[in-house]
């Protein structure tokens, strides 16, 4: 995109913020122009979220100033920031599922007359906002019935309805496929064409380069650089973010592929997925690709016993098994890393040590009593092997970054020594350094003979890491592609059903 030369709408000067024991921001300057998309990138813990929370009125700065269109502002709450034209679209969707699209869009500012909600005005406002954003959502549809990507559009419409001058997008595509992300980018383009300044935060470097005019790089709470994205490359951004070279964000370790470990034939869950057949060999990484809603996670949950299946067979090491629950899956040698680590992967209020030992308490117990020394030795070893930083096993998991929380989830299940590992969006929402660490771990596991299934909505990740790729569309397998034959065009063609139609 071409850099926009319009006037500065936001100027944050000398922003400094210290929390107990941590200097989150040190003398940070940020300027954003009217109608530009300004990206902010950096590793987890670099200070991106803290800077945006100061802008949104969640935290006051210790030092520095915030100026919007030449007027210095002091926000004591998110409500004050919103009234001054600062809108936030967070990674976690914050809607009321039992209300309609129209009601969610006007939530907090419902039009009323004589003490009653003016339904006509409510729907008129929603229809106008949705039309301006170029979406075709029904204002009367219940939000709980919408897909994740549609709910994301409602979240944006809610912010847009408040007539913002600045909108912050925090990891908006983390739950979207590349196909759905493109629809989001069209909405962002409409907003910037209306003169709204966009601040865009994402760990997906390619989309940062595609959508933004300028990029500011943060590292350890300080500004490293601010430059036009024109001519900037992902390797150069990575060097700025982490302060070192990363030869490959998705390192592929070539290992010998062994005999079949997991064989699935005709797996079916009525109304969800049908006739799924796949094979995974020892040391092989098999990618499971498809658009959000294609049935990838549902298949993974059935293989781990979280959801029932109505037909089909599962064979492990050439013996048929019936997976009825996660307990039987773990005993059979299957481990599952879920896509929502905070809800399903870790117990945030427990320590690293307690999380890692949960699935293997029998291994660190004697006569029914937990052996604290054995538990500590085992969990300390796993934390260090998986590069948990810092490897402080007595700290609560909630105090770690997203990337380190994901490493704890991996450590937790690898302690059970699985022969089949299912990874559902293993690098979602983690920074580039943690992403490289996780892919190194995956490569080491494959080299040790573990059979791996990996689900990812990030196509470059699937293509770079997988030995073979299975593609799903609307609950059915539409392609099986060898590494040499898989590219973005062939995977997307199968994921959208075009290959089947052809």
C-alpha positions in Angstrom: 0.0 0.0 0.0 1.0 3.6 -0.6 2.0 5.6 2.5 -0.7 8.2 3.4 0.6 11.7 3.9 -2.5 13.1 5.8 -2.3 14.9 9.1 -1.3 13.1 12.3 -4.4 12.0 14.2 -2.6 10.3 17.2 0.6 11.2 18.9 1.8 9.2 21.9 5.0 10.8 23.3 7.4 9.5 25.9 5.1 6.8 27.1 6.6 5.0 30.1 4.9 2.3 32.2 6.2 0.2 35.0 4.5 -2.7 36.8 5.9 -4.3 39.9 9.3 -5.7 38.9 8.8 -5.0 35.2 9.4 -1.9 33.0 6.8 -2.6 30.3 7.4 0.6 28.3 10.3 3.0 28.2 10.0 6.4 26.5 7.8 5.1 23.6 6.7 7.5 20.8 4.0 6.5 18.3 2.4 8.6 15.6 -0.5 7.5 13.4 -1.9 9.4 10.4 -5.5 9.8 9.3 -6.5 7.0 6.9 -3.4 4.9 7.3 -2.9 1.3 8.5 -0.1 1.4 11.1 1.1 -2.0 12.2 2.8 -2.6 15.6 4.9 -5.8 15.8 7.1 -7.4 18.4 7.4 -10.6 20.5 5.0 -11.4 23.3 6.1 -9.1 26.2 7.5 -6.5 23.9 4.9 -3.9 25.2 2.3 -3.8 22.4 -0.7 -4.7 24.5 0.4 -2.3 27.3 0.8 0.6 24.9 -2.7 -0.1 23.4 -4.2 -0.4 26.9 -2.9 3.0 27.8 -4.5 4.4 24.6 -7.7 2.6 25.4 -7.9 4.0 29.0 -7.3 0.7 30.7 -3.9 1.8 32.2 -2.7 5.3 32.9 0.9 6.0 31.8 3.6 6.8 34.5 5.1 9.3 32.1 4.2 10.7 28.7 1.2 12.1 26.8 -1.5 11.1 24.4 -2.7 13.6 21.9 -5.6 13.1 19.5 -6.0 15.6 16.6 -3.9 18.1 18.5 -5.7 17.9 21.8 -4.0 16.3 24.8 -6.2 13.5 26.3 -6.2 11.8 29.7 -8.4 8.7 29.7 -9.5 7.3 33.1 -11.5 4.5 31.6 -12.2 2.6 28.3 -15.6 4.4 28.2 -13.8 7.8 28.1 -11.5 6.6 25.4 -14.4 5.4 23.3 -16.2 8.7 23.7 -13.1 10.4 22.3 -13.1 8.2 19.2 -10.8 5.3 20.2 -12.2 1.9 19.2 -10.7 -1.5 20.1 -11.3 -4.8 18.4 -9.8 -7.5 20.6 -8.6 -11.0 19.7 -11.3 -12.4 22.1 -14.8 -11.7 20.8 -16.9 -9.8 23.3 -20.5 -10.1 22.2 -23.7 -11.3 23.7 -24.7 -14.5 21.9 -28.4 -14.4 22.9 -28.9 -10.9 21.4 -29.3 -10.1 17.7 -26.6 -8.5 15.4 -28.4 -5.2 15.6 -28.7 -5.3 19.4 -25.0 -6.1 19.8 -24.0 -3.3 17.4 -25.8 -0.7 19.5 -25.1 -2.3 22.9 -24.4 0.5 25.4 -25.9 3.1 23.2 -29.4 1.7 22.4 -31.7 4.2 20.7 -34.7 4.8 22.9 -38.0 6.7 23.0 -40.2 7.3 26.1 -38.1 4.7 28.0 -38.5 2.0 25.3 -35.9 0.8 22.8 -36.6 2.2 19.4 -36.5 -1.0 17.4 -36.9 0.8 14.0 -33.9 3.0 14.7 -32.0 0.1 16.1 -32.3 -1.9 12.9 -31.9 1.2 10.7 -28.5 1.9 12.4 -27.4 -1.7 12.1 -28.4 -1.9 8.4 -26.5 1.4 7.6 -23.3 0.3 9.5 -23.3 -3.1 7.9 -23.8 -1.7 4.4 -21.0 0.9 4.9 -18.7 -1.9 5.9 -19.7 -4.0 2.8 -21.1 -7.0 4.8 -24.3 -8.9 4.1 -25.1 -9.9 7.7 -28.8 -10.0 8.7 -29.3 -7.4 11.5 -32.0 -9.7 13.1 -29.8 -12.9 13.2 -28.8 -14.1 16.7 -25.1 -13.7 17.2 -24.8 -17.1 18.8 -25.7 -18.7 15.4 -22.9 -16.9 13.5 -19.5 -18.3 12.6 -16.4 -16.9 14.3 -15.5 -14.8 11.3 -19.1 -13.4 11.1 -18.9 -12.6 14.9 -15.6 -10.8 14.2 -17.4 -8.6 11.7 -20.2 -7.8 14.2 -17.4 -6.8 16.7 -16.0 -4.4 14.1 -19.5 -3.0 13.2 -20.1 -2.3 17.0 -16.9 -0.3 17.1 -17.6 1.4 13.7 -21.1 2.5 14.9 -19.5 4.7 17.6 -17.9 6.8 14.8 -14.3 6.3 15.9 -11.3 8.3 14.8 -8.8 5.5 15.6 -9.5 1.7 15.6 -7.0 -0.8 17.1 -7.1 -4.4 15.8 -5.4 -6.8 18.2 -4.7 -10.1 16.4 -8.0 -10.0 14.5 -7.2 -12.9 12.2 -6.0 -15.4 14.8 -9.2 -17.4 14.6 -9.8 -16.9 10.9 -8.6 -18.8 7.8 -6.7 -16.9 5.1 -9.9 -16.9 3.0 -11.9 -15.3 5.8 -9.0 -12.9 6.6 -9.3 -11.4 3.1 -12.9 -10.5 3.8 -11.8 -8.8 7.0 -9.1 -6.9 5.1 -11.7 -5.6 2.7 -13.6 -4.2 5.7 -10.5 -2.5 7.0 -9.8 -1.0 3.6 -13.3 0.6 3.7 -12.7 2.0 7.1 -9.4 3.6 6.1 -11.0 5.0 3.0 -13.4 6.8 5.3 -10.5 8.5 7.0 -10.2 6.2 10.1 -6.7 5.6 11.4 -6.1 1.9 11.9 -3.6 0.4 14.3 -3.0 -3.2 13.4 -1.3 -5.8 15.7 -0.5 -9.3 14.4 2.1 -12.0 14.6 1.4 -12.9 10.9 4.1 -11.0 9.3 3.0 -11.5 5.7 -0.4 -10.0 6.3 1.3 -7.1 8.2 3.3 -6.3 5.0 0.2 -6.8 2.8 -2.2 -4.5 4.7 -0.1 -1.8 6.4 1.4 1.5 5.3 4.0 1.7 8.1 5.2 -0.6 10.8 6.6 0.2 14.3 8.7 -2.5 15.9 8.8 -2.9 19.7 11.3 -4.9 21.6 11.6 -5.1 25.4 9.3 -2.1 25.9 11.3 0.2 23.5 10.9 1.4 19.9 13.4 -0.3 17.7 12.3 1.2 14.4 9.4 2.8 12.5 9.4 2.6 8.8 7.3 2.2 5.6 6.4 -1.4 4.9 7.3 -0.8 1.2 10.4 -2.9 0.5 10.4 -4.5 4.0 10.7 -8.3 4.1 9.7 -10.8 6.8 13.3 -11.8 7.6 14.2 -8.2 8.2 11.2 -7.7 10.5 12.1 -10.8 12.4 15.7 -9.5 13.0 14.3 -6.2 14.3 11.8 -8.0 16.5 14.0 -10.5 18.2 17.4 -9.0 17.8 18.9 -12.0 16.1 18.6 -13.9 12.8 16.1 -16.7 12.5 17.0 -18.8 9.5 13.5 -20.1 9.1 10.3 -19.2 11.0 9.0 -22.7 10.0 12.2 -24.9 10.2 11.7 -28.3 8.5 13.7 -31.2 9.9 14.0 -34.0 7.5 13.7 -37.4 9.2 13.1 -41.0 8.0 9.4 -41.9 7.8 8.6 -45.2 9.4 5.6 -47.6 9.4 2.0 -46.6 9.8 1.2 -45.7 13.4 -2.4 -44.3 13.1 -4.8 -45.5 10.4 -8.3 -44.1 10.2 -10.9 -45.5 7.8 -14.4 -44.1 7.1 -14.6 -42.1 10.3 -18.0 -40.4 10.4 -20.0 -38.2 12.8 -23.4 -37.6 11.4 -24.0 -34.0 10.4 -20.4 -33.0 11.2 -17.9 -35.0 9.1 -18.2 -38.0 6.9 -16.0 -40.8 5.6 -12.6 -39.5 6.9 -9.8 -41.8 6.0 -6.1 -41.0 6.7 -2.8 -42.5 7.7 0.0 -41.1 9.7 3.4 -42.9 9.9 6.1 -42.8 12.5 8.2 -39.6 12.2 5.7 -38.1 9.8 4.0 -34.7 10.1 0.6 -34.7 8.4 -1.2 -31.4 7.9 -4.9 -31.1 8.2 -6.0 -28.0 6.2 -9.3 -26.4 5.3 -11.4 -23.3 6.0 -12.7 -22.6 9.5 -15.8 -24.8 9.9 -14.5 -27.5 7.5 -14.5 -30.1 10.3 -10.7 -30.2 11.1 -11.1 -29.7 14.9 -14.1 -32.0 15.0 -12.1 -34.8 13.5 -9.3 -34.2 16.0 -11.7 -34.2 19.0 -13.2 -37.5 17.8 -9.8 -39.1 17.5 -9.0 -38.0 21.1 -12.4 -39.2 22.4 -13.8 -35.8 23.3 -16.6 -36.3 20.8 -18.3 -39.6 19.8 -18.1 -40.9 16.2 -20.9 -42.9 14.6 -19.0 -45.0 12.1 -15.5 -45.9 11.0 -12.4 -47.6 12.5 -9.2 -46.4 14.2 -6.1 -48.6 14.2 -3.0 -48.0 16.2 0.1 -50.0 15.3 -2.1 -52.3 13.2 -4.5 -53.1 16.0 -8.1 -51.7 16.0 -9.0 -49.5 19.0 -12.2 -47.9 20.1 -11.6 -44.4 21.5 -14.5 -43.7 23.8 -12.9 -41.0 26.0 -9.7 -38.9 26.4 -8.7 -41.5 29.1 -8.8 -44.3 26.6 -7.0 -42.1 24.0 -4.1 -41.3 26.4 -3.8 -45.0 27.4 -3.6 -45.8 23.7 -0.8 -43.3 23.2 -2.7 -40.3 21.7 -2.1 -36.8 23.0 -4.1 -33.7 21.9 -3.1 -30.1 22.1 -6.4 -28.1 21.8 -6.7 -24.8 19.8 -7.9 -22.8 22.8 -5.1 -23.1 25.3 -6.5 -20.8 27.9 -9.9 -22.6 28.0 -8.9 -26.2 27.3 -5.1 -26.5 27.5 -3.9 -25.2 30.8 -5.2 -24.5 34.3 -4.1 -20.8 34.5 -4.4 -20.6 38.3 -2.0 -23.6 38.8 1.7 -23.6 38.5 3.8 -24.9 35.6 4.7 -27.9 37.7 1.1 -28.7 38.6 0.0 -28.4 34.9 2.8 -30.6 33.5 2.2 -33.4 36.0 -1.6 -33.5 35.7 -1.8 -36.2 33.0 1.0 -38.4 34.6 0.3 -38.3 38.3 0.5 -42.1 38.5 4.1 -41.8 37.3 5.2 -39.5 40.1 3.1 -41.2 42.9 3.9 -44.1 45.1 1.2 -46.1 46.9 -1.3 -43.4 46.1 0.9 -40.6 47.5 2.4 -37.9 45.3 6.2 -37.9 45.4 7.1 -34.2 45.4 10.7 -34.7 44.5 10.0 -36.9 41.5 7.3 -34.5 40.3 9.7 -31.5 40.6 12.5 -33.3 38.7 10.3 -34.5 35.9 8.5 -31.2 35.4 11.8 -29.2 35.6 13.3 -31.4 32.9 10.3 -31.0 30.6 10.1 -27.2 31.1 13.8 -26.9 30.1 13.5 -29.3 27.2 10.6 -27.3 25.7 12.4 -23.9 26.2 9.8 -22.5 28.7 11.2 -19.1 29.6 11.9 -18.7 32.4 11.8 -22.4 33.5 10.3 -21.4 36.8 8.0 -24.3 37.5 6.5 -22.9 40.7 5.1 -19.8 38.9 1.5 -19.7 37.9 0.9 -20.3 34.2 -1.2 -17.2 34.0 1.9 -15.1 34.5 3.6 -16.4 31.4 3.3 -15.1 27.8 1.0 -16.9 25.3 4.0 -18.6 23.7 5.3 -20.0 27.0 1.8 -21.1 28.0 1.6 -23.1 24.7 5.0 -24.7 25.6 3.5 -25.7 29.0 0.6 -27.4 27.2 3.1 -29.3 25.0 5.2 -30.3 28.0 2.1 -31.4 29.8 1.1 -33.9 27.1 4.6 -34.9 26.1 5.2 -36.1 29.6 2.7 -38.9 28.8 5.2 -40.1 26.0 2.6 -40.3 23.2 3.1 -42.2 19.9 0.5 -40.0 18.2 0.4 -36.2 18.8 -2.5 -34.1 17.4 -1.8 -30.3 17.3 -4.7 -28.0 16.8 -3.4 -24.4 15.9 -0.2 -24.9 17.9 1.2 -21.4 17.1 -2.0 -19.3 17.2 -1.4 -16.0 18.8 2.3 -16.6 19.7 5.2 -14.4 18.7 7.7 -15.3 16.0 10.4 -16.4 18.4 8.1 -18.7 20.3 6.7 -20.0 17.0 10.2 -21.0 15.8 10.8 -22.7 19.2 7.5 -24.7 18.9 8.4 -25.8 15.3 11.8 -26.9 16.5 10.1 -29.0 19.2 7.7 -30.5 16.6 10.7 -31.4 14.4 12.5 -33.1 17.3 9.3 -35.1 18.2 9.0 -36.3 14.6 12.7 -37.2 14.6 12.0 -39.4 17.7 9.4 -41.3 15.8 6.2 -39.6 17.0 3.4 -39.5 14.4 2.0 -36.0 14.2 -1.2 -34.5 12.9 -1.1 -30.7 12.7 -4.1 -28.4 12.1 -3.4 -24.8 11.1 -5.3 -22.0 9.5 -1.9 -20.4 8.5 -1.3 -22.0 5.0 2.5 -21.2 4.9 2.9 -23.1 8.2 1.0 -26.1 6.9 3.0 -26.2 3.6 6.4 -25.6 5.3 6.1 -28.2 8.0 4.0 -31.1 6.6 5.2 -34.2 4.8 1.7 -34.7 3.5 -1.5 -32.6 3.6 -5.1 -33.7 3.8 -7.7 -31.0 2.9 -11.2 -30.9 4.2 -14.2 -29.1 2.8 -17.6 -29.1 4.6 -16.8 -32.2 6.6 -15.3 -34.3 3.8 -11.8 -35.0 2.6 -11.3 -33.3 -0.8 -7.5 -33.9 -1.4 -4.5 -35.7 -0.2 -1.3 -33.9 -1.3 2.3 -35.0 -1.0 4.7 -32.3 0.1 6.1 -31.9 -3.4 2.6 -31.3 -4.9 1.2 -29.0 -2.1 1.1 -25.3 -2.7 -1.3 -22.5 -1.7 -3.3 -22.8 -4.9 -3.9 -26.5 -4.7 -4.8 -26.5 -1.0 -7.2 -23.5 -1.4 -8.8 -25.1 -4.4 -9.6 -28.2 -2.4 -10.5 -26.2 0.7 -13.1 -24.2 -1.1 -14.5 -27.2 -3.0 -13.4 -25.9 -6.3 -11.2 -28.9 -7.0 -14.1 -31.3 -6.3 -16.4 -29.3 -8.5 -13.8 -29.3 -11.3 
